[in-house]
Amino acid sequence: MVLSTASNFAKPDDAFRAIVEAHRGLSDEQSADLDAALVLVLANHIGDIAVLHEAIALAKLRMLDAGQQQQQQQQ
């Protein structure tokens, strides 16, 4: 299985909204716990360790890129 990075949702905004709504009213700690639980549930659903490794690497890269862009904007 190859990691799919294109949206698989008919309505991507609805998926984003569902995630945002799930966090509504939670503390920062509860929100982080929800994110961790969601990641584990979805990783289990994928069930492919190679795809999981690829997804982790991509997420880290995007996080680092976003941090670098933020630093450049502050300069």
Protein Blocks (a to p, Z undefined) as FASTA:
>chain_A
ZZdfbdfbfblmlmmmmmmmmmgopafklmmmmmmmmmmmmmmmnopaklmmmmmmmmmm
mmmmmmmmmmmmmZZ
